[in-house]
Amino acid sequence: MASASCLLSEEQFLCSICLDVFTDPITTPCGHNYCKTCITHYWDTKDVCHCPLCNKTFCNRPESSVNKVLAEMADQFKKSKQLRQTSSTNPEPAEPDDVSCDVCIETKLKALKSCLVCLTSYCEAHLEPHHRVLRLKRHKLIDPVKNLEDILCKKHDRPLELFCKTDLMCVCQFCSESDHKLHQIVSLKEAYEGKKTELGKTEAEVQQMIQERQRKIQEVQHSVELSNKDADREIADSVQVFTALISCIERSQAELIDVIEEKQKTTEKQAEGFIKELKQEITQLEKRSSDLKQLSHTEDHLHLLQNLTSINTPPPTKDWTKVNVLQSSYVGTVRTAVAQLKKTLGHEIKNLCDAELRMIQRYAVDVTLDPDTAHPKLILSEDGKQVSHGTLKKNVPNNKERFSHCVNVLGKQSFSSGRFYYEIQVKGKTAWDVGVAKESIDRKGAITLIPNNGYWTITLRNGKEYMASDDPAVLLPVTEDVQKVGVFVDYEEGLVSFYDVEARVHIYSFTGCAFTDKLYPYFNPMLNDNGKNSTPLIISPVNFTD
């Protein structure tokens, strides 16, 4: 009973304006009590003085006389309340980022809750009446927030407790009954849970996007690593190849110099032999000349006549009038050496091309012919690997993909990135076109095979004229009949290359192509020419060689 009486008395000594124990309480003529400061401030803001509780109007402002008995009792309650709070709790001062209590005067304590009715944030001590006083218990408490005005409706000055799903905005109860009357309204909790679920899904999607991009980063990094390895290998191979080529040139140069120097040595040796013989004859002739001079100066008649016969006999000599040093001829020496060098370099280049072909054969793809694109007179094998020109026109749908004028057919497979390679057997044919074509080519009228029209091809005409269908066309220096053509495409590099597979040599390359469409393998077996060109084009399996 004492506890109940104490609680009742304490409730009676609470100011209904500040919701705290009275400070300098005064009693209005209608019998209600308020803090002097609270009721004075309240009446200062009103045009007519009235009681906040019963709303009784006073003609004149009542005198503000302090009820001393009530003030003494209120002081006792304050002291006992502070003693209880000090013994039961350890108040926590508000930090700069915390929501502080709006009632604390000296040291601002950390707010525990905010009241949407009072629009005030309370620490644990000042929140106590909301847990005890019956009418205050009806107030809606939330976790402490700053700027409580922001959670009020600007129009009705009421808490934003609802959510309009039609306009996607928070509204108050009055808004839901007026401007948003016909809209779909839900509680903030329901909207919160729904949006939280959506945020969870969005977060999951964002995480998935992050993971996809992280995987893409790893993929790009892996591609760079592979590219670096390819570049290092290519540099090493190129250094090896060019070192070999330089060695060939240096060796050829050294051999040429040896030949020239050997010829020069032969000439010098022959000249030295002639000079030696000439010097020997000069020595003999000079001795005879001396003997003749000596004999011609003698006065002994007998001596002159007796030695004249032996002196008159000349020593054996050679007729040097027709003797010449044969100068070495170097005509054709350099040309012969260069021809041999060309042959050697051709062998090295062929080895290089062979290595290149082996490398690009790694990008081999399985290509089959697309019957929906084939001209009605073309004959396709059941496995989609062979095509030839027939005399009878088949009854097939004239769909937009089909060639109606030229005897062309495309592969089923399309390529819009990366590298790919395939081989076509052309053996026994006198005319054909092979290569690649972009998806957007014109398939119904006459066709000119040039890159600007979407074709990158090489052709054979009259069994001997090989051409690259560039603009202008390029006559290819093919000396032997091509049996099998290899087609290689690097989409990103803008490269289309053709190879003679059997001879293992490069035929022609289109470079600097700007591909944007899908690319399809392109085939034209040409007309059968009364059986002279009836052999089919055959898509061959790639024979991988070491």
C-alpha positions as CSV (number, residue, x, y, z in Angstrom):
1,M,0.0,0.0,0.0
2,A,2.8,2.3,0.8
3,S,4.4,1.7,-2.5
4,A,1.0,2.3,-4.3
5,S,0.5,5.4,-2.3
6,C,4.0,6.6,-3.2
7,L,3.4,6.0,-6.8
8,L,0.0,7.8,-6.7
9,S,1.5,10.8,-5.0
10,E,4.4,11.0,-7.4
11,E,2.0,10.9,-10.4
12,Q,0.0,13.7,-8.9
13,F,3.2,15.9,-8.6
14,L,4.2,15.6,-12.3
15,C,3.8,18.7,-14.5
16,S,1.7,17.8,-17.6
17,I,3.8,20.1,-19.7
18,C,7.4,19.1,-19.0
19,L,6.3,15.6,-17.7
20,D,8.7,16.0,-14.8
21,V,8.3,16.6,-11.1
22,F,7.1,20.2,-10.3
23,T,9.6,23.0,-10.1
24,D,8.1,26.1,-8.3
25,P,4.6,24.7,-8.8
26,I,1.6,27.1,-9.1
27,T,-2.1,26.2,-9.0
28,T,-4.5,27.7,-11.6
29,P,-8.0,28.8,-10.5
30,C,-9.4,25.5,-12.0
31,G,-7.3,23.5,-9.5
32,H,-4.5,22.1,-11.8
33,N,-0.9,22.4,-11.1
34,Y,2.1,23.3,-13.3
35,C,5.7,24.3,-13.1
36,K,5.8,28.1,-12.9
37,T,8.2,28.3,-15.9
38,C,6.2,25.9,-17.9
39,I,2.8,27.6,-17.5
40,T,4.3,31.1,-17.9
41,H,5.9,30.1,-21.2
42,Y,2.7,28.4,-22.3
43,W,0.6,31.4,-21.7
44,D,3.2,33.7,-23.3
45,T,2.6,31.9,-26.6
46,K,-1.2,32.1,-26.4
47,D,-3.6,35.0,-27.1
48,V,-6.0,33.9,-24.4
49,C,-5.0,32.2,-21.2
50,H,-6.5,28.8,-20.6
51,C,-5.7,25.6,-18.7
52,P,-3.7,23.1,-20.8
53,L,-5.6,20.2,-19.2
54,C,-9.3,21.3,-18.9
55,N,-9.0,24.1,-21.4
56,K,-10.8,26.5,-19.1
57,T,-10.4,30.1,-20.2
58,F,-9.4,32.9,-17.9
59,C,-10.3,36.5,-18.6
60,N,-7.1,37.7,-16.9
61,R,-3.9,35.9,-16.5
62,P,-4.0,34.2,-13.0
63,E,-1.3,35.3,-10.5
64,S,1.7,33.1,-10.5
65,S,1.9,32.3,-6.8
66,V,4.1,29.3,-5.8
67,N,2.2,26.5,-3.9
68,K,4.8,26.1,-1.1
69,V,3.4,22.9,0.3
70,L,3.3,21.3,-3.2
71,A,6.8,22.7,-3.9
72,E,8.3,21.1,-0.7
73,M,6.7,17.7,-1.6
74,A,8.0,18.0,-5.1
75,D,11.5,18.7,-3.9
76,Q,11.4,15.6,-1.7
77,F,10.3,13.5,-4.7
78,K,13.1,15.0,-6.8
79,K,15.7,14.1,-4.2
80,S,14.4,10.6,-3.7
81,K,14.1,10.1,-7.4
82,Q,17.7,11.2,-8.0
83,L,18.8,8.9,-5.2
84,R,17.1,6.0,-6.8
85,Q,18.5,6.8,-10.2
86,T,22.0,7.2,-8.8
87,S,21.9,3.9,-7.0
88,S,20.3,1.9,-9.9
89,T,22.0,3.4,-13.0
90,N,25.2,5.0,-14.2
91,P,24.1,7.7,-16.6
92,E,26.0,7.8,-19.8
93,P,26.9,11.3,-21.2
94,A,26.1,11.8,-24.8
95,E,28.9,11.7,-27.3
96,P,29.0,14.1,-30.3
97,D,27.5,11.5,-32.6
98,D,24.9,10.4,-30.1
99,V,21.3,11.6,-29.8
100,S,21.2,13.6,-26.6
101,C,18.3,14.0,-24.1
102,D,16.3,17.1,-24.8
103,V,15.2,17.5,-21.1
104,C,18.6,17.4,-19.5
105,I,19.8,20.9,-18.6
106,E,23.4,20.7,-17.4
107,T,25.1,17.5,-18.5
108,K,23.3,16.1,-21.6
109,L,22.9,12.4,-21.3
110,K,22.5,9.9,-24.1
111,A,18.9,9.5,-25.2
112,L,17.4,6.0,-24.9
113,K,14.2,6.7,-26.8
114,S,12.5,9.3,-28.9
115,C,8.7,10.0,-28.5
116,L,6.8,10.6,-31.7
117,V,4.0,12.3,-29.7
118,C,6.1,14.6,-27.6
119,L,8.6,15.0,-30.4
120,T,11.3,14.8,-27.7
121,S,14.2,12.5,-27.0
122,Y,14.7,11.2,-23.5
123,C,17.5,9.7,-21.5
124,E,16.7,6.7,-19.2
125,A,15.8,9.0,-16.2
126,H,13.5,11.3,-18.1
127,L,11.9,8.5,-20.0
128,E,10.7,6.9,-16.8
129,P,7.3,8.7,-16.8
130,H,6.5,7.1,-20.2
131,H,6.8,3.7,-18.6
132,R,4.7,4.6,-15.5
133,V,2.0,7.2,-16.4
134,L,-0.9,5.6,-18.1
135,R,-1.6,8.3,-20.7
136,L,2.1,8.5,-21.5
137,K,2.3,4.8,-22.0
138,R,0.1,5.3,-25.1
139,H,2.8,7.4,-26.7
140,K,4.8,5.8,-29.5
141,L,8.5,5.4,-28.6
142,I,11.2,4.7,-31.2
143,D,15.0,4.4,-31.1
144,P,16.5,7.8,-30.6
145,V,16.8,9.9,-33.7
146,K,18.1,13.4,-34.4
147,N,15.9,16.1,-36.0
148,L,12.5,14.6,-35.0
149,E,10.9,17.3,-37.2
150,D,12.1,15.3,-40.3
151,I,9.8,12.4,-39.4
152,L,6.7,14.7,-39.3
153,C,4.4,15.4,-42.2
154,K,5.2,18.9,-43.4
155,K,1.5,19.4,-44.3
156,H,-0.3,18.0,-41.2
157,D,2.5,18.1,-38.6
158,R,1.8,14.5,-37.8
159,P,4.2,11.5,-37.6
160,L,5.0,9.8,-40.9
161,E,3.6,6.4,-39.8
162,L,2.4,5.0,-43.2
163,F,3.9,4.3,-46.6
164,C,2.1,5.0,-49.9
165,K,3.2,2.3,-52.4
166,T,1.5,4.1,-55.2
167,D,3.6,7.3,-54.9
168,L,6.5,5.5,-53.1
169,M,6.6,8.0,-50.2
170,C,6.0,8.1,-46.4
171,V,2.7,9.8,-45.3
172,C,0.8,10.5,-42.1
173,Q,-2.6,9.3,-41.1
174,F,-4.3,12.5,-42.4
175,C,-2.5,12.1,-45.8
176,S,-3.9,8.6,-46.1
177,E,-7.4,9.9,-45.6
178,S,-7.0,12.9,-48.0
179,D,-4.4,13.2,-50.8
180,H,-3.6,9.5,-50.8
181,K,-7.1,8.2,-50.0
182,L,-7.4,5.9,-53.1
183,H,-3.8,4.8,-53.0
184,Q,-2.3,1.6,-51.7
185,I,-1.3,2.4,-48.1
186,V,0.7,0.1,-45.8
187,S,2.4,0.5,-42.4
188,L,6.0,1.6,-42.2
189,K,6.9,-1.8,-40.8
190,E,5.3,-3.7,-43.7
191,A,7.0,-1.3,-46.2
192,Y,10.2,-1.6,-44.3
193,E,10.2,-5.4,-44.4
194,G,9.3,-5.4,-48.1
195,K,12.0,-2.9,-49.0
196,K,14.5,-4.7,-46.8
197,T,13.7,-7.9,-48.7
198,E,14.2,-6.1,-52.0
199,L,17.4,-4.6,-50.7
200,G,18.6,-8.1,-49.8
201,K,17.9,-9.3,-53.3
202,T,19.5,-6.2,-54.8
203,E,22.5,-6.7,-52.5
204,A,22.7,-10.3,-53.6
205,E,22.6,-9.2,-57.3
206,V,25.3,-6.6,-56.6
207,Q,27.4,-9.2,-54.9
208,Q,26.9,-11.5,-57.9
209,M,27.9,-8.6,-60.3
210,I,31.0,-8.0,-58.1
211,Q,31.9,-11.6,-58.3
212,E,31.3,-11.7,-62.0
213,R,33.6,-8.7,-62.5
214,Q,36.2,-10.2,-60.2
215,R,36.1,-13.4,-62.2
216,K,36.4,-11.2,-65.4
217,I,39.4,-9.5,-63.8
218,Q,41.0,-12.9,-63.2
219,E,40.1,-13.9,-66.8
220,V,41.6,-10.7,-68.2
221,Q,44.7,-11.2,-66.0
222,H,45.0,-14.8,-67.2
223,S,44.6,-13.6,-70.8
224,V,47.4,-11.1,-70.2
225,E,49.6,-13.8,-68.7
226,L,48.9,-16.1,-71.7
227,S,49.5,-13.2,-74.0
228,N,52.8,-12.5,-72.3
229,K,53.9,-16.1,-72.6
230,D,52.9,-16.1,-76.3
231,A,54.8,-12.8,-76.8
232,D,57.9,-14.2,-75.1
233,R,57.7,-17.4,-77.1
234,E,57.1,-15.4,-80.3
235,I,60.1,-13.2,-79.5
236,A,62.3,-16.2,-78.8
237,D,61.1,-17.9,-82.0
238,S,61.7,-14.7,-84.0
239,V,65.1,-14.2,-82.5
240,Q,65.9,-17.8,-83.4
241,V,64.6,-17.4,-87.0
242,F,66.3,-14.1,-87.7
243,T,69.5,-15.3,-86.1
244,A,69.4,-18.3,-88.5
245,L,68.6,-16.0,-91.4
246,I,71.4,-13.6,-90.5
247,S,73.8,-16.6,-90.1
248,C,72.8,-17.7,-93.6
249,I,73.5,-14.3,-95.1
250,E,76.8,-14.0,-93.2
251,R,77.8,-17.5,-94.3
252,S,76.8,-16.8,-97.9
253,Q,78.8,-13.5,-97.8
254,A,81.8,-15.4,-96.3
255,E,81.6,-18.0,-99.0
256,L,81.4,-15.4,-101.7
257,I,84.4,-13.6,-100.4
258,D,86.3,-16.9,-100.2
259,V,85.5,-17.6,-103.9
260,I,86.6,-14.1,-105.0
261,E,89.8,-14.3,-102.9
262,E,90.6,-17.8,-104.2
263,K,90.3,-16.6,-107.8
264,Q,92.5,-13.6,-107.0
265,K,95.1,-16.0,-105.4
266,T,95.1,-18.1,-108.5
267,T,95.8,-15.0,-110.7
268,E,98.6,-13.9,-108.3
269,K,100.2,-17.3,-108.4
270,Q,100.1,-17.4,-112.2
271,A,101.6,-14.0,-112.3
272,E,104.4,-14.9,-109.9
273,G,105.3,-17.9,-112.1
274,F,105.6,-15.7,-115.2
275,I,107.7,-13.1,-113.3
276,K,110.0,-15.8,-112.1
277,E,110.6,-17.2,-115.6
278,L,111.1,-13.7,-117.0
279,K,113.6,-12.9,-114.3
280,Q,115.5,-16.1,-115.1
281,E,115.6,-15.3,-118.8
282,I,116.7,-11.7,-118.0
283,T,119.6,-13.1,-115.9
284,Q,120.7,-15.3,-118.8
285,L,120.4,-12.5,-121.3
286,E,122.3,-10.1,-119.1
287,K,125.2,-12.7,-118.9
288,R,125.2,-13.0,-122.7
289,S,125.2,-9.3,-123.1
290,S,128.2,-9.0,-120.8
291,D,130.0,-11.7,-122.7
292,L,129.3,-9.9,-126.0
293,K,130.5,-6.6,-124.7
294,Q,133.7,-8.2,-123.4
295,L,134.3,-10.0,-126.7
296,S,133.6,-7.0,-128.7
297,H,136.4,-5.1,-126.9
298,T,139.1,-7.7,-127.4
299,E,141.9,-7.0,-129.9
300,D,143.0,-10.6,-130.0
301,H,141.8,-11.7,-133.4
302,L,142.2,-15.4,-132.7
303,H,140.3,-15.2,-129.4
304,L,137.3,-13.3,-130.9
305,L,137.0,-15.8,-133.8
306,Q,137.3,-18.9,-131.6
307,N,134.6,-17.7,-129.1
308,L,132.3,-16.1,-131.5
309,T,130.5,-19.3,-132.4
310,S,129.5,-20.1,-128.8
311,I,128.4,-16.6,-128.0
312,N,126.3,-16.3,-131.1
313,T,124.2,-19.2,-129.9
314,P,121.3,-17.6,-127.9
315,P,120.1,-19.2,-124.6
316,P,116.6,-20.9,-124.8
317,T,113.9,-18.2,-124.2
318,K,110.1,-18.1,-124.5
319,D,108.0,-16.0,-126.8
320,W,106.3,-13.7,-124.4
321,T,104.3,-11.7,-126.9
322,K,101.3,-14.0,-126.6
323,V,101.6,-14.6,-122.9
324,N,99.2,-12.7,-120.7
325,V,98.0,-13.0,-117.1
326,L,94.5,-14.3,-117.1
327,Q,92.5,-11.8,-115.0
328,S,89.8,-13.4,-112.9
329,S,86.2,-12.9,-114.0
330,Y,83.7,-12.1,-111.2
331,V,80.7,-11.7,-113.6
332,G,77.8,-13.6,-112.1
333,T,79.6,-14.5,-108.9
334,V,77.5,-12.2,-106.7
335,R,74.3,-13.2,-108.6
336,T,75.1,-16.9,-108.2
337,A,75.7,-16.4,-104.4
338,V,72.5,-14.4,-104.0
339,A,70.6,-17.0,-105.9
340,Q,71.9,-19.7,-103.6
341,L,71.1,-17.4,-100.6
342,K,67.6,-17.0,-101.9
343,K,67.2,-20.7,-102.1
344,T,68.5,-21.2,-98.6
345,L,66.3,-18.4,-97.3
346,G,63.3,-19.8,-99.1
347,H,63.9,-23.1,-97.3
348,E,64.2,-21.2,-93.9
349,I,61.0,-19.2,-94.7
350,K,59.2,-22.4,-95.6
351,N,60.2,-23.8,-92.2
352,L,59.0,-20.7,-90.6
353,C,55.6,-20.9,-92.4
354,D,55.4,-24.5,-91.5
355,A,55.8,-23.6,-87.8
356,E,53.3,-20.8,-88.2
357,L,50.7,-23.2,-89.8
358,R,51.2,-25.7,-87.0
359,M,50.6,-22.9,-84.5
360,I,47.4,-21.7,-86.0
361,Q,46.0,-25.2,-86.5
362,R,45.5,-25.2,-82.8
363,Y,42.5,-22.9,-83.4
364,A,40.8,-25.5,-85.7
365,V,37.0,-25.5,-85.5
366,D,34.4,-28.0,-86.8
367,V,32.6,-26.4,-89.8
368,T,29.5,-27.7,-91.5
369,L,27.5,-26.3,-94.4
370,D,24.2,-24.6,-93.7
371,P,21.6,-25.9,-96.2
372,D,19.3,-22.9,-95.4
373,T,21.9,-20.6,-97.1
374,A,22.7,-22.8,-100.1
375,H,21.8,-21.8,-103.7
376,P,19.0,-24.1,-105.0
377,K,21.4,-25.7,-107.5
378,L,24.0,-26.7,-105.0
379,I,24.4,-30.3,-103.9
380,L,25.3,-30.7,-100.2
381,S,26.4,-34.0,-98.7
382,E,24.4,-35.4,-95.8
383,D,27.2,-34.7,-93.3
384,G,27.4,-31.1,-94.4
385,K,31.0,-31.4,-95.4
386,Q,30.9,-31.3,-99.2
387,V,29.3,-29.0,-101.8
388,S,29.2,-29.1,-105.6
389,H,27.2,-27.5,-108.4
390,G,24.3,-29.5,-109.9
391,T,22.3,-28.9,-113.1
392,L,18.8,-29.2,-111.4
393,K,17.3,-26.5,-109.3
394,K,15.8,-27.9,-106.1
395,N,12.5,-26.8,-104.8
396,V,13.5,-25.1,-101.5
397,P,12.1,-22.2,-99.5
398,N,13.3,-18.8,-100.7
399,N,14.1,-17.7,-97.2
400,K,16.1,-14.5,-96.5
401,E,19.3,-16.4,-95.6
402,R,19.5,-18.2,-99.0
403,F,21.6,-17.1,-101.9
404,S,19.4,-16.8,-105.0
405,H,21.7,-15.5,-107.7
406,C,25.3,-16.9,-107.0
407,V,26.0,-20.5,-106.2
408,N,27.2,-19.7,-102.7
409,V,26.7,-21.4,-99.3
410,L,27.8,-20.4,-95.8
411,G,28.8,-22.5,-92.8
412,K,26.4,-23.0,-90.0
413,Q,28.9,-21.8,-87.4
414,S,29.3,-18.0,-86.8
415,F,32.2,-16.2,-85.1
416,S,32.1,-12.8,-83.4
417,S,35.4,-12.9,-81.4
418,G,38.6,-14.8,-81.0
419,R,40.4,-16.9,-83.6
420,F,39.3,-19.9,-85.8
421,Y,40.8,-22.0,-88.5
422,Y,39.5,-24.6,-91.0
423,E,40.6,-26.4,-94.2
424,I,39.0,-27.0,-97.6
425,Q,40.1,-29.5,-100.1
426,V,40.1,-28.0,-103.6
427,K,42.0,-30.8,-105.4
428,G,40.7,-31.5,-108.9
429,K,38.8,-28.3,-109.4
430,T,39.3,-25.6,-112.0
431,A,37.5,-22.8,-110.3
432,W,36.4,-22.0,-106.7
433,D,36.0,-19.2,-104.1
434,V,36.6,-19.8,-100.4
435,G,37.0,-17.5,-97.4
436,V,34.7,-15.7,-94.9
437,A,31.7,-13.4,-95.2
438,K,29.9,-11.2,-92.7
439,E,26.3,-11.9,-91.7
440,S,24.8,-8.7,-93.3
441,I,25.9,-9.5,-96.9
442,D,23.4,-9.2,-99.7
443,R,22.3,-12.7,-100.7
444,K,19.8,-12.1,-103.4
445,G,21.5,-10.2,-106.2
446,A,24.8,-10.2,-108.1
447,I,27.8,-10.3,-105.8
448,T,31.2,-8.6,-106.0
449,L,33.8,-10.3,-103.8
450,I,35.5,-7.4,-102.1
451,P,36.0,-6.5,-98.4
452,N,33.7,-3.4,-98.7
453,N,30.9,-5.8,-99.6
454,G,31.7,-8.1,-96.6
455,Y,33.8,-10.8,-98.3
456,W,37.4,-11.8,-97.7
457,T,38.2,-14.5,-100.2
458,I,40.7,-16.0,-102.6
459,T,39.7,-17.6,-105.9
460,L,40.8,-19.9,-108.7
461,R,39.9,-19.3,-112.3
462,N,40.8,-21.4,-115.5
463,G,42.6,-23.9,-113.3
464,K,45.7,-21.6,-113.0
465,E,44.8,-18.0,-112.1
466,Y,44.9,-17.6,-108.3
467,M,43.5,-14.2,-107.1
468,A,42.9,-12.5,-103.8
469,S,39.5,-10.7,-104.0
470,D,40.9,-7.4,-102.6
471,D,40.1,-4.0,-104.1
472,P,41.8,-4.0,-106.6
473,A,42.2,-7.8,-107.0
474,V,45.7,-9.2,-106.4
475,L,47.3,-11.8,-108.7
476,L,48.9,-14.5,-106.4
477,P,52.3,-15.9,-107.3
478,V,51.2,-19.5,-106.8
479,T,53.5,-21.8,-108.9
480,E,52.0,-25.2,-108.0
481,D,48.4,-26.3,-107.9
482,V,46.9,-25.9,-104.5
483,Q,45.4,-29.1,-103.2
484,K,44.0,-27.9,-99.8
485,V,43.4,-24.3,-98.5
486,G,43.7,-23.3,-94.9
487,V,41.7,-20.3,-93.7
488,F,42.6,-18.5,-90.4
489,V,40.8,-15.6,-88.9
490,D,41.8,-13.4,-85.9
491,Y,38.7,-11.4,-85.3
492,E,40.1,-8.8,-82.9
493,E,43.3,-8.4,-84.9
494,G,41.3,-7.9,-88.1
495,L,43.2,-10.6,-89.9
496,V,42.2,-13.2,-92.6
497,S,45.0,-15.4,-93.8
498,F,45.1,-18.2,-96.4
499,Y,47.6,-21.1,-96.6
500,D,48.6,-23.9,-99.0
501,V,48.3,-26.7,-96.5
502,E,50.1,-29.3,-98.5
503,A,53.0,-27.1,-99.5
504,R,53.0,-25.5,-96.0
505,V,53.3,-22.0,-97.4
506,H,51.4,-18.7,-96.9
507,I,49.3,-17.6,-99.8
508,Y,47.8,-14.2,-98.8
509,S,46.5,-12.2,-95.9
510,F,43.8,-9.4,-95.5
511,T,45.0,-7.1,-92.7
512,G,43.5,-4.2,-90.8
513,C,40.0,-5.5,-91.3
514,A,37.4,-3.8,-89.0
515,F,35.0,-6.6,-88.1
516,T,31.7,-5.7,-86.4
517,D,29.3,-8.4,-87.7
518,K,29.3,-12.1,-87.2
519,L,31.6,-13.9,-89.6
520,Y,30.6,-17.1,-91.5
521,P,32.8,-19.5,-93.5
522,Y,32.1,-18.9,-97.2
523,F,32.2,-21.4,-100.1
524,N,31.5,-21.3,-103.8
525,P,32.3,-24.4,-105.9
526,M,31.5,-22.4,-109.1
527,L,29.6,-23.9,-112.0
528,N,30.5,-27.5,-113.0
529,D,31.4,-26.4,-116.5
530,N,30.0,-29.5,-118.2
531,G,31.7,-31.8,-115.8
532,K,35.2,-30.1,-115.9
533,N,34.6,-28.6,-112.5
534,S,32.3,-31.1,-110.9
535,T,34.6,-32.1,-108.1
536,P,33.1,-30.9,-104.8
537,L,34.7,-28.6,-102.3
538,I,35.4,-30.7,-99.2
539,I,35.7,-29.4,-95.6
540,S,38.6,-31.5,-94.4
541,P,39.5,-32.5,-90.8
542,V,42.7,-30.8,-89.7
543,N,45.7,-33.0,-89.6
544,F,47.7,-31.8,-86.6
545,T,51.4,-32.3,-87.2
546,D,54.3,-31.9,-84.7
